[in-house]
Amino acid sequence: MKVGKALWVLLFIAVINSMGFGIIIPLLLSYGKKFGVNKETIGMLTASFSIAQFFATPVMGALSDRIGRKWIMALSLLGSCLSFILFGLANSLLFLFIARIVDGITGANISVAQAMVSDMSTAKERAKNFGLLGSAFGFGYVIGPAIGGLLSKLGERVPFFFAAAMALLGMVFAMVFLTETSSDKTRKDNQNTKLFDFSPLISVLKIPAIGASIFMGFLLTTAQFTMLIGFQTFCAEQLRLTPVQTGLFYAGFGLSGILMQLLVPWISKLVSNKSWILLISTVICSASMVWCGLATAIVGFAIGIGIYGLFNGLRNPMLNAIIADRMDEKERGLVMGVNQSYAAIGQTIGPLLASAAALLSLPVIFYVSAALIIGSLFYGWRLKQSEIAVNI
């Protein structure tokens, strides 16, 4: 299988996988209400997934280094399938928590997909291919909520079973059409590595450039999920938008990020240095969050969110390419797993910070997001400095 074909198979799997997540996430609160889920416990339900993923993803990543990416990708999708079925069959709050924890434990699909892109790409192609992978995941997340809303009209459990079918389809595609990307040497070198060793969650952070990239990604992810709470609250309370209008607004935000990720090859030609692209886009994102905090009407708010969506779309392709350029080939799955672990924690901390900020005022949510982005510039500058040191 040629690299081009292998990448397209992986992108298709990424779309149908993220579509399943996009389908169920907006429905968690409304579906779970009859089981006792409320505004307080929805945070705990979300956190249960992230905490499980924090500890499990490095293990799954290390396992992909040992036995191969293809089989771990298939196992991860099977876990998602079982999780969605549990949601559809749920009859208690405990069932919902078990479902999210199962998904968190097996939720290595993103990090394994990133390791596969790194395996199959040259250093020159990585930013472009990570951009395509991000676009594929983003596309699934954008169309998923719309599909979930339509399917919910057929029955409140239907979207969960459909999401399970999508994950199962992804697993079949992974097993039948996906070619193994890790080398025989990588798998042989990792036969004796400890799988349930959580020390890499700390030791990987000490690797020059990689640690700075993971910290920067963690802060930017936390900032994004802080912003998302502000986005939803502003649309509902300030702009008085209906859920449908808010969904369309959010889809526009998601599409702006996808557009920028598709433009990564052109941007990389215009500015060849990944660290400079990161620094410039990060400064623009922080300014757009301050703008959103000052906005009072839909036009100004849409401009701020649109600019943020565009330049935030450059984050993952650049950071993942930098990490892939610096990591040891035999530890790609492990390092990408650690990176995803910290992103998962950022996804949990962000909403908590937003809830605390909202106690002061709605604009403070966006200022907190801006502060986190500005804080990430420290690590962005460290990346730039390490790049200079390597070139001297």
N, C-alpha and C positions, 0 to 999 in steps of 0.2 A: 504494500500500500504506500503510495506516495505521501509525502508530508502534507501536501495540500489537501488530499482526500481525507487523511487522518484528522486534520484540523477541522474540516467541515463536519465530520461525524461527531467530533467532540463538541462543536458549537451547537449542533442540533440537540445533543443530549443536554447541554447546558440550558437551552431554551425550554425544553419540556420539563426539566427538573425545576427551574426557577418559576415556571408557570404554576406548578403545583403549590409552591410556597405562596405565590401571589394570590392564588385562589382562596387559601384558607385564612391567611393572616387578618384581613379585614373582617372576617366573620367570627373570630374567636370570642369577642365580647358578647355579641348578640346571641350566638349559639350557646355559649357557656352560661348565660344568665340563669337558665332553668336548673343548672347544677350548682349555683351559688357563686358564679364568677361575677365580680363587680369591678369598679374602677381601681380598687386596691389590690384585689387578688389577680387581676390581669397582669399587673406588673410582676407578681411572683411567678405566674405561669410562664411569662416571657423569660424571666431570669432563670428558671429551672432549665430551659433549653440551653441558654448561654453558658451556665455554670457546667453543665454536663459536657458541652462542646469544648470548653476551656481545657478540661482535663483529658478528654478522649481524642481530640483531633490530632495532637502530637503522636499519640499511640498509633492511630490509624495511618498517619503520615509515615511513621517509622516502619509500619507493617507494609506499606506500599513500596518502601525502599527494599524490603526483604523479599516479598513474594510477587511484586509487580503492581503497577497502577490499575490495570484493567480490572482485576478481581476486587480490589478495594473500592473502586468506583461502583462496580456492580453491587457489592455488599452494602455500600452506603445508600444506594438507591432503593435496595430492598428494605433497609431500615426505614427510609422515608415512606415507602409503600405501607409497611406495617403500622407506622405512626398514624397515617391518614385513615387507615381502616379502623384503628382503635378510636379515633375521633368520631368516625361515622357510627360506631357501635356503642359509644359512650353512654353510660347510665348514671355516672357520678363524677364529682370533681376529681376524685382519685384517678379515674380513667384518663382524664384530660392531662393530669400531671405525668402519669406514666407514659402517655403518648408523646409528650414534649421531651421527656428525658430520653426515651428510646431514640427519637429523632436527633437529639443532641449528641448521644453516644456514637451513633453511626453517621453523624453529619459531617463527613470528611470530603463530600463531593467537590466543594469549591477549592479546597487546598490541593486535592489530588488532581483536579483539572488544571490548576496553576502549575503543579509539578510536571504534568504531561506537556503543557505548552512550553515550559522551560526545556524539557527533554528534546522536543522536536524542533526547537528554534535556534538559530544562530544568534549571537549577541546583537547583530544588526537588526534582526527580525523581531526580537523579543517584545519591544515596546508596542510594535504594530500588532503582533499576535495577542498580547495581553489586552490591547484595546478591543480587538474583535471578541475575545472571550468575555470581557466586561459588557460589551454591547449585547451579546447573546443572553447573559444572565439578566441584564437590565430590561431587555425586551420582554422576557418572560414575566418579570416582576410587574411591568407596566400593563400587559394584557391580562394577567392573571385575575386581578380584582374585578375587571369587567366581565370575564367569563364566570367567575364565582357569583357575581350578582345575578347574572342571567340564569345560572343553574339553580340558584336558591329558590327561584320561582317554581321549580319542579318538585321541591322538597328541601327542607333545611339540612338533611344529611347528604343529599345528592352531590354537592360540591366536594365533599371530603372523599367520597368514593371515586369521583372523577379524578381528583388529585392523585389518589392511590393508583388508578389506572395509568396516569401519566408517568408516575415514578416507575411502575412496572414496565411500561414501554421503554423508558430510558434504560432500565436494567437489561432488557433483552437486546437493545441496540448496543450497549456496552459489551455484552458477552459475544454477540454475533459479529458486529462490524468494527469494533474498536481494536486497533492493533496495540500490543504492548509497546510502550515507549522507553521504559527503563532498560538499561543494558544488562546483559548476563553478568558482566563484571560487577555492576552495582549491586545486583541481587546476591551474588556470591560473597561480596565484601561485607554484606549486612546480615549474614546468616547467624552470627553470634552476638548481635546487638540485643540489649535488653529492651523489651517492648514496654513494660510497665515501669519505666524509669521517667519520673517527672522532672528530673533535674534540668533537662534541656529547656524547660520553660524559663529558667534563669540563665543557664550557660549560653544559650543562643544569643541572648541580649548583649553578651559581652564581646561578640564578634564585631570588629570594626565595620562600619557602614551598615551591616545587617541589623545590628541592635538599634542604631539611629533610625533606620527605615521603619522598623517595627514600632518604635515609640512614636514616630511621626504619624504612622498609619493609625495607631491607637487613638491619638489625640484628634485627628481629623475625622475618624469614624464617630468618636464620642460627640464631636461638634455637629456632625450631620444628624445624628439621632436626637440631639438636643433641639436642633433646628426643626426637625420634623414635628415635634410636639408643638412648638411655636407656630408652625405652619398650620396645623390642624386647628389650633385654638384661635388663631387670627382669622382664619376663614369662617369659623363658626360664630365667634363673638363680635369681631370687628366688622367683617364684611357681610355677615349674615347670609352666607352661601348655603345652599341645600347640600345634602350629602352627595348627590349626583354632580352638582357643580364643583364641589371640592374634589371629587374623584377625577373629573376632567382636568381640573387645574393641576392636580398631582401628576396626572398622565403627561401633561405638557412639561412639567419639571423633569420627569423621568426621561422623556424623549430628548430633552436638551442635553442631558448627560450622554445618552447613546450617540447623538450626533457628534459630540466632541470626541468620543472614543473612536468613532469611525474616521475622524480627521487626524488621528494620531500619526499615521505615516507622513502626511503633509506637514504637520507641525514639527515632527522630528527632522524633516529635511530643512525646515526653516530655522529651527534652533536645535542643533544636534546634541547639545548637552542636556541630559535628563535632569540633573540637579537644578539647572537654571529654569527649566520648564516648571519644575515643582515649586521653586521659590516664587516665581512670578505669579503662577496660578494661585498659590496660597495667599499671597498678599491681596490679590483681587477678590478671593473668596471672603477674606476677613472684612474688606471694605464693603462688600455686598451685604454682609450680615449687619453691619452698623447701619447701612442704608435701610434695611428691612425694619430695624428697630425704630427708625425715625419716620417710617412710612405711616400714613393714615388712611390712604385710599387704595383701591385695587390696582390702579395703573402703576403707581410708584412701587407697591409691594410686588407686583408681577415682574417689573424690571429687575428689582433686587434678587428675587428668587430665580429668575431666568439666567442672570449673570452667574449666580452661585452654581446653578445646575450645570451650566456649560463648563466652567473652569474646575468644578469639583470632579467632573468626569475624567480629568487628566490624572487624578490622584493614584488610583490603583494601577493603571498601566505603567506609569513611571516608577512607582515604588516597587512593584513586583518585578519589573525589568532590572532595577538596581539590585534587588535581593538576589535574583537569579544570576546576575553577572558575577556576584561576589561569593556565592555559596559553593561548597564542595559538592561535586556531582553526585556522590554516593549518599548525600544527606538531603537531597531536594525535597522529598516527601516530608521528612521531619521538620525542616526549616519552614516550609510553607504551612505545615500544620501549626507550628508555634505562632506564626504570623496571623493565621486565622483565629487562633485561640484568643489573642489579645483584641482582635477586631470584634469577637463575640462579646467580650467583657465591655468594650466600648459601646456596643449596642444596648447594653443593659444600663450602664452608668448614665448615658446621655439623657434618656427619659427621666431618670431620677433627678438629675441636675435641673432639667427643664421644669419639673414639678415644684422643686424648691424655689426656682427663680420666679415662677408664676405667682408665688405668694407675695412677692414685692410688686410686680406689674408685668403685663404681657411683653412690653419691649425688652425687659431685662433678659428674657429667654434668648433673644437674638444677640444681645451684648455678651452673654455668657458663651454662646457659640463662637462669637468673634474672638473672645479672649482665649478660648481653647485653640483656635486656628493660629492666632498670633504666637501662642506658646509653642506650637509645632514648628514655627520658623527656626527656633533654636536648633532642633534636630536637622532641619533642612540645611541650615548653614554648616552643621557638622558634616553632613554628607558632602557638601561642596568642598569643605576643607580636606576631607579624606581623599576626595578625587584629585585635588591639587597635590597632596602628598604622594599619591601613587604615581602621578605623572612626572614628579621631580626626579 
